[in-house]
Amino acid sequence: MDEKQLAELLKFSNPKVLYVVTWNNLLKLLFCPFKVQVIGDIGELKKGEIVWVEEVKVTMELKTVFKIKEKYYYHHHFEIQVDE
């Protein structure tokens, strides 16, 4: 995917919102900042720590990344904390 195709795909996206499907199959809309739990040490973040996601972005490879403490991390390092 080139930059033009990615721009076309993302022109209706918003880095401040994320849709998630909960464990009981409900669709929830999360607004930044939202809480996530670190599931393994990554950079300066430690396993079990609760941190706030400032923005949600997508890489050129269409991988979701979270902006946390002014740095970007792949989403799979975290468990989203959804309040029921």
PyMOL Python script that loads the backbone (N, CA, C, O; Angstrom):
from pymol import cmd

cmd.read_pdbstr("""\
ATOM      1  N   MET A   1       0.858  -1.175   0.000  1.00  0.00           N
ATOM      2  CA  MET A   1       0.000   0.000   0.000  1.00  0.00           C
ATOM      3  C   MET A   1       0.899   1.232   0.000  1.00  0.00           C
ATOM      4  O   MET A   1       1.816   1.338   0.814  1.00  0.00           O
ATOM      5  N   ASP A   2       0.636   2.146  -0.903  1.00  0.00           N
ATOM      6  CA  ASP A   2       1.450   3.356  -0.942  1.00  0.00           C
ATOM      7  C   ASP A   2       0.796   4.458  -0.089  1.00  0.00           C
ATOM      8  O   ASP A   2      -0.306   4.283   0.431  1.00  0.00           O
ATOM      9  N   GLU A   3       1.482   5.570   0.041  1.00  0.00           N
ATOM     10  CA  GLU A   3       1.010   6.657   0.902  1.00  0.00           C
ATOM     11  C   GLU A   3      -0.332   7.227   0.445  1.00  0.00           C
ATOM     12  O   GLU A   3      -1.163   7.600   1.274  1.00  0.00           O
ATOM     13  N   LYS A   4      -0.546   7.297  -0.864  1.00  0.00           N
ATOM     14  CA  LYS A   4      -1.803   7.830  -1.376  1.00  0.00           C
ATOM     15  C   LYS A   4      -2.972   6.914  -1.023  1.00  0.00           C
ATOM     16  O   LYS A   4      -4.038   7.390  -0.630  1.00  0.00           O
ATOM     17  N   GLN A   5      -2.778   5.611  -1.161  1.00  0.00           N
ATOM     18  CA  GLN A   5      -3.830   4.653  -0.811  1.00  0.00           C
ATOM     19  C   GLN A   5      -4.127   4.698   0.690  1.00  0.00           C
ATOM     20  O   GLN A   5      -5.288   4.642   1.096  1.00  0.00           O
ATOM     21  N   LEU A   6      -3.081   4.799   1.508  1.00  0.00           N
ATOM     22  CA  LEU A   6      -3.268   4.889   2.953  1.00  0.00           C
ATOM     23  C   LEU A   6      -4.015   6.165   3.322  1.00  0.00           C
ATOM     24  O   LEU A   6      -4.913   6.134   4.163  1.00  0.00           O
ATOM     25  N   ALA A   7      -3.659   7.270   2.711  1.00  0.00           N
ATOM     26  CA  ALA A   7      -4.342   8.536   2.975  1.00  0.00           C
ATOM     27  C   ALA A   7      -5.821   8.435   2.620  1.00  0.00           C
ATOM     28  O   ALA A   7      -6.669   8.950   3.348  1.00  0.00           O
ATOM     29  N   GLU A   8      -6.133   7.783   1.515  1.00  0.00           N
ATOM     30  CA  GLU A   8      -7.527   7.600   1.099  1.00  0.00           C
ATOM     31  C   GLU A   8      -8.287   6.754   2.125  1.00  0.00           C
ATOM     32  O   GLU A   8      -9.429   7.056   2.471  1.00  0.00           O
ATOM     33  N   LEU A   9      -7.639   5.700   2.598  1.00  0.00           N
ATOM     34  CA  LEU A   9      -8.250   4.805   3.575  1.00  0.00           C
ATOM     35  C   LEU A   9      -8.504   5.513   4.910  1.00  0.00           C
ATOM     36  O   LEU A   9      -9.521   5.268   5.559  1.00  0.00           O
ATOM     37  N   LEU A  10      -7.596   6.373   5.310  1.00  0.00           N
ATOM     38  CA  LEU A  10      -7.670   6.999   6.633  1.00  0.00           C
ATOM     39  C   LEU A  10      -8.364   8.367   6.664  1.00  0.00           C
ATOM     40  O   LEU A  10      -8.472   8.969   7.732  1.00  0.00           O
ATOM     41  N   LYS A  11      -8.824   8.854   5.547  1.00  0.00           N
ATOM     42  CA  LYS A  11      -9.363  10.210   5.538  1.00  0.00           C
ATOM     43  C   LYS A  11     -10.621  10.374   6.384  1.00  0.00           C
ATOM     44  O   LYS A  11     -10.979  11.494   6.748  1.00  0.00           O
ATOM     45  N   PHE A  12     -11.297   9.266   6.700  1.00  0.00           N
ATOM     46  CA  PHE A  12     -12.479   9.358   7.542  1.00  0.00           C
ATOM     47  C   PHE A  12     -12.212   8.851   8.963  1.00  0.00           C
ATOM     48  O   PHE A  12     -13.139   8.730   9.764  1.00  0.00           O
ATOM     49  N   SER A  13     -10.968   8.561   9.269  1.00  0.00           N
ATOM     50  CA  SER A  13     -10.635   8.064  10.602  1.00  0.00           C
ATOM     51  C   SER A  13     -10.330   9.234  11.537  1.00  0.00           C
ATOM     52  O   SER A  13     -10.137  10.372  11.108  1.00  0.00           O
ATOM     53  N   ASN A  14     -10.293   8.912  12.820  1.00  0.00           N
ATOM     54  CA  ASN A  14     -10.041   9.925  13.833  1.00  0.00           C
ATOM     55  C   ASN A  14      -9.063   9.340  14.846  1.00  0.00           C
ATOM     56  O   ASN A  14      -9.347   8.291  15.424  1.00  0.00           O
ATOM     57  N   PRO A  15      -7.920   9.985  15.080  1.00  0.00           N
ATOM     58  CA  PRO A  15      -6.935   9.435  16.019  1.00  0.00           C
ATOM     59  C   PRO A  15      -7.358   9.512  17.481  1.00  0.00           C
ATOM     60  O   PRO A  15      -6.622   9.068  18.362  1.00  0.00           O
ATOM     61  N   LYS A  16      -8.520  10.062  17.743  1.00  0.00           N
ATOM     62  CA  LYS A  16      -8.988  10.214  19.123  1.00  0.00           C
ATOM     63  C   LYS A  16     -10.115   9.245  19.485  1.00  0.00           C
ATOM     64  O   LYS A  16     -10.659   9.331  20.585  1.00  0.00           O
ATOM     65  N   VAL A  17     -10.476   8.329  18.589  1.00  0.00           N
ATOM     66  CA  VAL A  17     -11.532   7.354  18.886  1.00  0.00           C
ATOM     67  C   VAL A  17     -11.102   5.961  18.447  1.00  0.00           C
ATOM     68  O   VAL A  17     -10.297   5.799  17.530  1.00  0.00           O
ATOM     69  N   LEU A  18     -11.663   4.953  19.130  1.00  0.00           N
ATOM     70  CA  LEU A  18     -11.388   3.562  18.802  1.00  0.00           C
ATOM     71  C   LEU A  18     -12.639   2.752  19.084  1.00  0.00           C
ATOM     72  O   LEU A  18     -13.231   2.861  20.158  1.00  0.00           O
ATOM     73  N   TYR A  19     -13.040   1.935  18.112  1.00  0.00           N
ATOM     74  CA  TYR A  19     -14.145   1.006  18.315  1.00  0.00           C
ATOM     75  C   TYR A  19     -13.560  -0.331  18.763  1.00  0.00           C
ATOM     76  O   TYR A  19     -12.583  -0.811  18.188  1.00  0.00           O
ATOM     77  N   VAL A  20     -14.163  -0.932  19.799  1.00  0.00           N
ATOM     78  CA  VAL A  20     -13.730  -2.246  20.272  1.00  0.00           C
ATOM     79  C   VAL A  20     -14.955  -3.136  20.458  1.00  0.00           C
ATOM     80  O   VAL A  20     -16.059  -2.661  20.727  1.00  0.00           O
ATOM     81  N   VAL A  21     -14.729  -4.432  20.308  1.00  0.00           N
ATOM     82  CA  VAL A  21     -15.771  -5.417  20.593  1.00  0.00           C
ATOM     83  C   VAL A  21     -15.428  -6.028  21.947  1.00  0.00           C
ATOM     84  O   VAL A  21     -14.329  -6.548  22.138  1.00  0.00           O
ATOM     85  N   THR A  22     -16.371  -5.965  22.887  1.00  0.00           N
ATOM     86  CA  THR A  22     -16.139  -6.463  24.237  1.00  0.00           C
ATOM     87  C   THR A  22     -16.232  -7.979  24.281  1.00  0.00           C
ATOM     88  O   THR A  22     -16.614  -8.612  23.297  1.00  0.00           O
ATOM     89  N   TRP A  23     -15.882  -8.566  25.431  1.00  0.00           N
ATOM     90  CA  TRP A  23     -15.903 -10.021  25.610  1.00  0.00           C
ATOM     91  C   TRP A  23     -17.305 -10.598  25.381  1.00  0.00           C
ATOM     92  O   TRP A  23     -17.443 -11.751  24.972  1.00  0.00           O
ATOM     93  N   ASN A  24     -18.360  -9.780  25.649  1.00  0.00           N
ATOM     94  CA  ASN A  24     -19.733 -10.261  25.472  1.00  0.00           C
ATOM     95  C   ASN A  24     -20.338  -9.772  24.151  1.00  0.00           C
ATOM     96  O   ASN A  24     -21.557  -9.666  24.012  1.00  0.00           O
ATOM     97  N   ASN A  25     -19.456  -9.475  23.180  1.00  0.00           N
ATOM     98  CA  ASN A  25     -19.843  -9.171  21.800  1.00  0.00           C
ATOM     99  C   ASN A  25     -20.605  -7.862  21.629  1.00  0.00           C
ATOM    100  O   ASN A  25     -21.455  -7.751  20.746  1.00  0.00           O
ATOM    101  N   LEU A  26     -20.306  -6.870  22.468  1.00  0.00           N
ATOM    102  CA  LEU A  26     -20.886  -5.538  22.314  1.00  0.00           C
ATOM    103  C   LEU A  26     -19.867  -4.610  21.674  1.00  0.00           C
ATOM    104  O   LEU A  26     -18.675  -4.685  21.974  1.00  0.00           O
ATOM    105  N   LEU A  27     -20.333  -3.739  20.798  1.00  0.00           N
ATOM    106  CA  LEU A  27     -19.468  -2.752  20.171  1.00  0.00           C
ATOM    107  C   LEU A  27     -19.442  -1.505  21.048  1.00  0.00           C
ATOM    108  O   LEU A  27     -20.490  -0.945  21.368  1.00  0.00           O
ATOM    109  N   LYS A  28     -18.233  -1.069  21.439  1.00  0.00           N
ATOM    110  CA  LYS A  28     -18.087   0.122  22.270  1.00  0.00           C
ATOM    111  C   LYS A  28     -17.203   1.122  21.557  1.00  0.00           C
ATOM    112  O   LYS A  28     -16.261   0.758  20.853  1.00  0.00           O
ATOM    113  N   LEU A  29     -17.521   2.379  21.751  1.00  0.00           N
ATOM    114  CA  LEU A  29     -16.724   3.469  21.218  1.00  0.00           C
ATOM    115  C   LEU A  29     -15.926   4.069  22.364  1.00  0.00           C
ATOM    116  O   LEU A  29     -16.502   4.530  23.349  1.00  0.00           O
ATOM    117  N   LEU A  30     -14.602   4.066  22.239  1.00  0.00           N
ATOM    118  CA  LEU A  30     -13.736   4.652  23.252  1.00  0.00           C
ATOM    119  C   LEU A  30     -13.181   5.967  22.735  1.00  0.00           C
ATOM    120  O   LEU A  30     -12.810   6.078  21.566  1.00  0.00           O
ATOM    121  N   PHE A  31     -13.127   6.949  23.599  1.00  0.00           N
ATOM    122  CA  PHE A  31     -12.547   8.241  23.262  1.00  0.00           C
ATOM    123  C   PHE A  31     -11.235   8.413  24.008  1.00  0.00           C
ATOM    124  O   PHE A  31     -11.136   8.062  25.184  1.00  0.00           O
ATOM    125  N   CYS A  32     -10.242   8.944  23.341  1.00  0.00           N
ATOM    126  CA  CYS A  32      -8.958   9.214  23.987  1.00  0.00           C
ATOM    127  C   CYS A  32      -9.107  10.398  24.935  1.00  0.00           C
ATOM    128  O   CYS A  32      -9.812  11.359  24.628  1.00  0.00           O
ATOM    129  N   PRO A  33      -8.453  10.330  26.070  1.00  0.00           N
ATOM    130  CA  PRO A  33      -7.603   9.232  26.514  1.00  0.00           C
ATOM    131  C   PRO A  33      -8.423   8.100  27.117  1.00  0.00           C
ATOM    132  O   PRO A  33      -9.438   8.337  27.772  1.00  0.00           O
ATOM    133  N   PHE A  34      -7.973   6.861  26.890  1.00  0.00           N
ATOM    134  CA  PHE A  34      -8.584   5.693  27.528  1.00  0.00           C
ATOM    135  C   PHE A  34      -7.464   4.849  28.136  1.00  0.00           C
ATOM    136  O   PHE A  34      -6.302   4.951  27.741  1.00  0.00           O
ATOM    137  N   LYS A  35      -7.845   4.006  29.116  1.00  0.00           N
ATOM    138  CA  LYS A  35      -6.866   3.232  29.876  1.00  0.00           C
ATOM    139  C   LYS A  35      -6.565   1.892  29.219  1.00  0.00           C
ATOM    140  O   LYS A  35      -7.442   1.234  28.657  1.00  0.00           O
ATOM    141  N   VAL A  36      -5.292   1.511  29.309  1.00  0.00           N
ATOM    142  CA  VAL A  36      -4.850   0.186  28.910  1.00  0.00           C
ATOM    143  C   VAL A  36      -3.888  -0.336  29.968  1.00  0.00           C
ATOM    144  O   VAL A  36      -3.255   0.435  30.690  1.00  0.00           O
ATOM    145  N   GLN A  37      -3.790  -1.663  30.046  1.00  0.00           N
ATOM    146  CA  GLN A  37      -2.839  -2.287  30.953  1.00  0.00           C
ATOM    147  C   GLN A  37      -1.713  -2.901  30.139  1.00  0.00           C
ATOM    148  O   GLN A  37      -1.962  -3.583  29.144  1.00  0.00           O
ATOM    149  N   VAL A  38      -0.484  -2.664  30.555  1.00  0.00           N
ATOM    150  CA  VAL A  38       0.694  -3.204  29.877  1.00  0.00           C
ATOM    151  C   VAL A  38       0.764  -4.701  30.180  1.00  0.00           C
ATOM    152  O   VAL A  38       0.713  -5.092  31.346  1.00  0.00           O
ATOM    153  N   ILE A  39       0.880  -5.553  29.141  1.00  0.00           N
ATOM    154  CA  ILE A  39       0.881  -7.001  29.369  1.00  0.00           C
ATOM    155  C   ILE A  39       2.292  -7.597  29.359  1.00  0.00           C
ATOM    156  O   ILE A  39       2.463  -8.788  29.616  1.00  0.00           O
ATOM    157  N   GLY A  40       3.275  -6.794  29.070  1.00  0.00           N
ATOM    158  CA  GLY A  40       4.678  -7.217  29.133  1.00  0.00           C
ATOM    159  C   GLY A  40       5.557  -5.991  29.066  1.00  0.00           C
ATOM    160  O   GLY A  40       5.211  -5.015  28.400  1.00  0.00           O
ATOM    161  N   ASP A  41       6.689  -6.024  29.747  1.00  0.00           N
ATOM    162  CA  ASP A  41       7.588  -4.863  29.732  1.00  0.00           C
ATOM    163  C   ASP A  41       7.891  -4.453  28.292  1.00  0.00           C
ATOM    164  O   ASP A  41       8.254  -5.285  27.460  1.00  0.00           O
ATOM    165  N   ILE A  42       7.738  -3.170  28.016  1.00  0.00           N
ATOM    166  CA  ILE A  42       8.033  -2.618  26.689  1.00  0.00           C
ATOM    167  C   ILE A  42       8.533  -1.193  26.878  1.00  0.00           C
ATOM    168  O   ILE A  42       7.814  -0.347  27.409  1.00  0.00           O
ATOM    169  N   GLY A  43       9.756  -0.926  26.447  1.00  0.00           N
ATOM    170  CA  GLY A  43      10.341   0.397  26.647  1.00  0.00           C
ATOM    171  C   GLY A  43      10.370   0.748  28.124  1.00  0.00           C
ATOM    172  O   GLY A  43      10.834  -0.037  28.951  1.00  0.00           O
ATOM    173  N   GLU A  44       9.871   1.934  28.446  1.00  0.00           N
ATOM    174  CA  GLU A  44       9.839   2.375  29.843  1.00  0.00           C
ATOM    175  C   GLU A  44       8.580   1.906  30.574  1.00  0.00           C
ATOM    176  O   GLU A  44       8.416   2.196  31.759  1.00  0.00           O
ATOM    177  N   LEU A  45       7.700   1.194  29.896  1.00  0.00           N
ATOM    178  CA  LEU A  45       6.457   0.715  30.500  1.00  0.00           C
ATOM    179  C   LEU A  45       6.656  -0.680  31.085  1.00  0.00           C
ATOM    180  O   LEU A  45       7.292  -1.537  30.470  1.00  0.00           O
ATOM    181  N   LYS A  46       6.114  -0.895  32.262  1.00  0.00           N
ATOM    182  CA  LYS A  46       6.295  -2.157  32.977  1.00  0.00           C
ATOM    183  C   LYS A  46       5.005  -2.975  33.007  1.00  0.00           C
ATOM    184  O   LYS A  46       3.906  -2.423  33.050  1.00  0.00           O
ATOM    185  N   LYS A  47       5.160  -4.294  32.983  1.00  0.00           N
ATOM    186  CA  LYS A  47       4.031  -5.217  33.020  1.00  0.00           C
ATOM    187  C   LYS A  47       3.109  -4.894  34.194  1.00  0.00           C
ATOM    188  O   LYS A  47       3.565  -4.688  35.319  1.00  0.00           O
ATOM    189  N   GLY A  48       1.785  -4.852  33.908  1.00  0.00           N
ATOM    190  CA  GLY A  48       0.789  -4.576  34.934  1.00  0.00           C
ATOM    191  C   GLY A  48       0.463  -3.107  35.122  1.00  0.00           C
ATOM    192  O   GLY A  48      -0.541  -2.772  35.750  1.00  0.00           O
ATOM    193  N   GLU A  49       1.287  -2.237  34.593  1.00  0.00           N
ATOM    194  CA  GLU A  49       1.073  -0.791  34.727  1.00  0.00           C
ATOM    195  C   GLU A  49      -0.168  -0.370  33.929  1.00  0.00           C
ATOM    196  O   GLU A  49      -0.409  -0.867  32.829  1.00  0.00           O
ATOM    197  N   ILE A  50      -0.938   0.539  34.493  1.00  0.00           N
ATOM    198  CA  ILE A  50      -2.083   1.123  33.790  1.00  0.00           C
ATOM    199  C   ILE A  50      -1.636   2.467  33.230  1.00  0.00           C
ATOM    200  O   ILE A  50      -1.132   3.317  33.964  1.00  0.00           O
ATOM    201  N   VAL A  51      -1.824   2.655  31.925  1.00  0.00           N
ATOM    202  CA  VAL A  51      -1.414   3.893  31.260  1.00  0.00           C
ATOM    203  C   VAL A  51      -2.563   4.408  30.395  1.00  0.00           C
ATOM    204  O   VAL A  51      -3.532   3.693  30.142  1.00  0.00           O
ATOM    205  N   TRP A  52      -2.443   5.640  29.953  1.00  0.00           N
ATOM    206  CA  TRP A  52      -3.478   6.287  29.146  1.00  0.00           C
ATOM    207  C   TRP A  52      -3.043   6.408  27.697  1.00  0.00           C
ATOM    208  O   TRP A  52      -1.934   6.860  27.411  1.00  0.00           O
ATOM    209  N   VAL A  53      -3.920   6.001  26.781  1.00  0.00           N
ATOM    210  CA  VAL A  53      -3.674   6.142  25.343  1.00  0.00           C
ATOM    211  C   VAL A  53      -4.108   7.533  24.931  1.00  0.00           C
ATOM    212  O   VAL A  53      -5.260   7.922  25.129  1.00  0.00           O
ATOM    213  N   GLU A  54      -3.170   8.287  24.351  1.00  0.00           N
ATOM    214  CA  GLU A  54      -3.428   9.665  23.930  1.00  0.00           C
ATOM    215  C   GLU A  54      -4.000   9.739  22.513  1.00  0.00           C
ATOM    216  O   GLU A  54      -4.835  10.592  22.213  1.00  0.00           O
ATOM    217  N   GLU A  55      -3.542   8.836  21.649  1.00  0.00           N
ATOM    218  CA  GLU A  55      -3.997   8.789  20.252  1.00  0.00           C
ATOM    219  C   GLU A  55      -3.873   7.367  19.728  1.00  0.00           C
ATOM    220  O   GLU A  55      -3.103   6.561  20.250  1.00  0.00           O
ATOM    221  N   VAL A  56      -4.644   7.073  18.685  1.00  0.00           N
ATOM    222  CA  VAL A  56      -4.578   5.783  17.993  1.00  0.00           C
ATOM    223  C   VAL A  56      -4.219   6.077  16.539  1.00  0.00           C
ATOM    224  O   VAL A  56      -4.881   6.875  15.876  1.00  0.00           O
ATOM    225  N   LYS A  57      -3.173   5.430  16.054  1.00  0.00           N
ATOM    226  CA  LYS A  57      -2.728   5.643  14.673  1.00  0.00           C
ATOM    227  C   LYS A  57      -2.573   4.305  13.975  1.00  0.00           C
ATOM    228  O   LYS A  57      -2.683   3.250  14.599  1.00  0.00           O
ATOM    229  N   VAL A  58      -2.317   4.355  12.672  1.00  0.00           N
ATOM    230  CA  VAL A  58      -2.090   3.155  11.867  1.00  0.00           C
ATOM    231  C   VAL A  58      -0.792   3.360  11.092  1.00  0.00           C
ATOM    232  O   VAL A  58      -0.557   4.426  10.523  1.00  0.00           O
ATOM    233  N   THR A  59       0.051   2.319  11.078  1.00  0.00           N
ATOM    234  CA  THR A  59       1.314   2.395  10.346  1.00  0.00           C
ATOM    235  C   THR A  59       1.069   2.158   8.855  1.00  0.00           C
ATOM    236  O   THR A  59      -0.044   1.834   8.442  1.00  0.00           O
ATOM    237  N   MET A  60       2.103   2.320   8.073  1.00  0.00           N
ATOM    238  CA  MET A  60       2.019   2.050   6.632  1.00  0.00           C
ATOM    239  C   MET A  60       1.681   0.583   6.368  1.00  0.00           C
ATOM    240  O   MET A  60       1.143   0.254   5.311  1.00  0.00           O
ATOM    241  N   GLU A  61       1.991  -0.294   7.312  1.00  0.00           N
ATOM    242  CA  GLU A  61       1.695  -1.722   7.186  1.00  0.00           C
ATOM    243  C   GLU A  61       0.313  -2.056   7.755  1.00  0.00           C
ATOM    244  O   GLU A  61      -0.038  -3.228   7.895  1.00  0.00           O
ATOM    245  N   LEU A  62      -0.472  -1.019   8.085  1.00  0.00           N
ATOM    246  CA  LEU A  62      -1.819  -1.137   8.645  1.00  0.00           C
ATOM    247  C   LEU A  62      -1.835  -1.812  10.019  1.00  0.00           C
ATOM    248  O   LEU A  62      -2.770  -2.541  10.350  1.00  0.00           O
ATOM    249  N   LYS A  63      -0.804  -1.565  10.805  1.00  0.00           N
ATOM    250  CA  LYS A  63      -0.740  -2.044  12.189  1.00  0.00           C
ATOM    251  C   LYS A  63      -1.160  -0.900  13.108  1.00  0.00           C
ATOM    252  O   LYS A  63      -0.724   0.238  12.937  1.00  0.00           O
ATOM    253  N   THR A  64      -2.006  -1.212  14.078  1.00  0.00           N
ATOM    254  CA  THR A  64      -2.501  -0.199  15.010  1.00  0.00           C
ATOM    255  C   THR A  64      -1.448   0.086  16.072  1.00  0.00           C
ATOM    256  O   THR A  64      -0.868  -0.831  16.653  1.00  0.00           O
ATOM    257  N   VAL A  65      -1.211   1.374  16.316  1.00  0.00           N
ATOM    258  CA  VAL A  65      -0.285   1.802  17.364  1.00  0.00           C
ATOM    259  C   VAL A  65      -0.980   2.795  18.283  1.00  0.00           C
ATOM    260  O   VAL A  65      -1.846   3.563  17.865  1.00  0.00           O
ATOM    261  N   PHE A  66      -0.573   2.755  19.550  1.00  0.00           N
ATOM    262  CA  PHE A  66      -1.099   3.668  20.555  1.00  0.00           C
ATOM    263  C   PHE A  66      -0.011   4.671  20.924  1.00  0.00           C
ATOM    264  O   PHE A  66       1.149   4.303  21.104  1.00  0.00           O
ATOM    265  N   LYS A  67      -0.394   5.930  21.032  1.00  0.00           N
ATOM    266  CA  LYS A  67       0.522   6.954  21.532  1.00  0.00           C
ATOM    267  C   LYS A  67       0.331   7.029  23.038  1.00  0.00           C
ATOM    268  O   LYS A  67      -0.757   7.338  23.525  1.00  0.00           O
ATOM    269  N   ILE A  68       1.408   6.740  23.773  1.00  0.00           N
ATOM    270  CA  ILE A  68       1.398   6.728  25.235  1.00  0.00           C
ATOM    271  C   ILE A  68       2.646   7.458  25.708  1.00  0.00           C
ATOM    272  O   ILE A  68       3.759   7.108  25.317  1.00  0.00           O
ATOM    273  N   LYS A  69       2.466   8.451  26.531  1.00  0.00           N
ATOM    274  CA  LYS A  69       3.599   9.224  27.061  1.00  0.00           C
ATOM    275  C   LYS A  69       4.505   9.715  25.930  1.00  0.00           C
ATOM    276  O   LYS A  69       5.731   9.634  26.013  1.00  0.00           O
ATOM    277  N   GLU A  70       3.871  10.227  24.870  1.00  0.00           N
ATOM    278  CA  GLU A  70       4.570  10.821  23.720  1.00  0.00           C
ATOM    279  C   GLU A  70       5.373   9.825  22.879  1.00  0.00           C
ATOM    280  O   GLU A  70       6.187  10.240  22.054  1.00  0.00           O
ATOM    281  N   LYS A  71       5.160   8.506  23.075  1.00  0.00           N
ATOM    282  CA  LYS A  71       5.825   7.486  22.257  1.00  0.00           C
ATOM    283  C   LYS A  71       4.761   6.557  21.684  1.00  0.00           C
ATOM    284  O   LYS A  71       3.664   6.440  22.229  1.00  0.00           O
ATOM    285  N   TYR A  72       5.101   5.895  20.572  1.00  0.00           N
ATOM    286  CA  TYR A  72       4.155   4.991  19.910  1.00  0.00           C
ATOM    287  C   TYR A  72       4.541   3.533  20.168  1.00  0.00           C
ATOM    288  O   TYR A  72       5.710   3.155  20.088  1.00  0.00           O
ATOM    289  N   TYR A  73       3.506   2.717  20.483  1.00  0.00           N
ATOM    290  CA  TYR A  73       3.682   1.301  20.769  1.00  0.00           C
ATOM    291  C   TYR A  73       2.617   0.512  20.020  1.00  0.00           C
ATOM    292  O   TYR A  73       1.488   0.977  19.865  1.00  0.00           O
ATOM    293  N   TYR A  74       2.980  -0.700  19.548  1.00  0.00           N
ATOM    294  CA  TYR A  74       1.989  -1.563  18.913  1.00  0.00           C
ATOM    295  C   TYR A  74       0.913  -1.955  19.919  1.00  0.00           C
ATOM    296  O   TYR A  74       1.202  -2.184  21.094  1.00  0.00           O
ATOM    297  N   HIS A  75      -0.306  -2.027  19.456  1.00  0.00           N
ATOM    298  CA  HIS A  75      -1.467  -2.287  20.314  1.00  0.00           C
ATOM    299  C   HIS A  75      -1.400  -3.621  21.032  1.00  0.00           C
ATOM    300  O   HIS A  75      -1.975  -3.763  22.111  1.00  0.00           O
ATOM    301  N   HIS A  76      -0.714  -4.604  20.465  1.00  0.00           N
ATOM    302  CA  HIS A  76      -0.716  -5.948  21.050  1.00  0.00           C
ATOM    303  C   HIS A  76       0.077  -6.050  22.359  1.00  0.00           C
ATOM    304  O   HIS A  76       0.111  -7.112  22.980  1.00  0.00           O
ATOM    305  N   HIS A  77       0.705  -4.969  22.771  1.00  0.00           N
ATOM    306  CA  HIS A  77       1.419  -4.940  24.054  1.00  0.00           C
ATOM    307  C   HIS A  77       0.495  -4.554  25.205  1.00  0.00           C
ATOM    308  O   HIS A  77       0.947  -4.435  26.344  1.00  0.00           O
ATOM    309  N   PHE A  78      -0.798  -4.356  24.923  1.00  0.00           N
ATOM    310  CA  PHE A  78      -1.718  -3.812  25.918  1.00  0.00           C
ATOM    311  C   PHE A  78      -3.048  -4.545  25.939  1.00  0.00           C
ATOM    312  O   PHE A  78      -3.463  -5.159  24.956  1.00  0.00           O
ATOM    313  N   GLU A  79      -3.699  -4.463  27.082  1.00  0.00           N
ATOM    314  CA  GLU A  79      -5.075  -4.938  27.226  1.00  0.00           C
ATOM    315  C   GLU A  79      -5.920  -3.703  27.514  1.00  0.00           C
ATOM    316  O   GLU A  79      -5.686  -2.987  28.487  1.00  0.00           O
ATOM    317  N   ILE A  80      -6.893  -3.468  26.664  1.00  0.00           N
ATOM    318  CA  ILE A  80      -7.764  -2.296  26.826  1.00  0.00           C
ATOM    319  C   ILE A  80      -8.665  -2.494  28.029  1.00  0.00           C
ATOM    320  O   ILE A  80      -9.262  -3.558  28.195  1.00  0.00           O
ATOM    321  N   GLN A  81      -8.767  -1.479  28.864  1.00  0.00           N
ATOM    322  CA  GLN A  81      -9.595  -1.513  30.064  1.00  0.00           C
ATOM    323  C   GLN A  81     -10.938  -0.869  29.742  1.00  0.00           C
ATOM    324  O   GLN A  81     -11.068   0.355  29.753  1.00  0.00           O
ATOM    325  N   VAL A  82     -11.937  -1.707  29.456  1.00  0.00           N
ATOM    326  CA  VAL A  82     -13.265  -1.227  29.085  1.00  0.00           C
ATOM    327  C   VAL A  82     -14.156  -1.277  30.329  1.00  0.00           C
ATOM    328  O   VAL A  82     -14.342  -2.340  30.921  1.00  0.00           O
ATOM    329  N   ASP A  83     -14.697  -0.139  30.717  1.00  0.00           N
ATOM    330  CA  ASP A  83     -15.620  -0.089  31.840  1.00  0.00           C
ATOM    331  C   ASP A  83     -16.991  -0.550  31.365  1.00  0.00           C
ATOM    332  O   ASP A  83     -17.531  -0.017  30.396  1.00  0.00           O
ATOM    333  N   GLU A  84     -17.543  -1.525  32.039  1.00  0.00           N
ATOM    334  CA  GLU A  84     -18.867  -2.060  31.662  1.00  0.00           C
ATOM    335  C   GLU A  84     -19.972  -1.275  32.332  1.00  0.00           C
ATOM    336  O   GLU A  84     -21.149  -1.576  32.136  1.00  0.00           O
TER     337      GLU A  84
END
""", "prot")
cmd.dss("prot")
cmd.show_as("cartoon", "prot")
cmd.util.cbc("prot")
cmd.orient("prot")
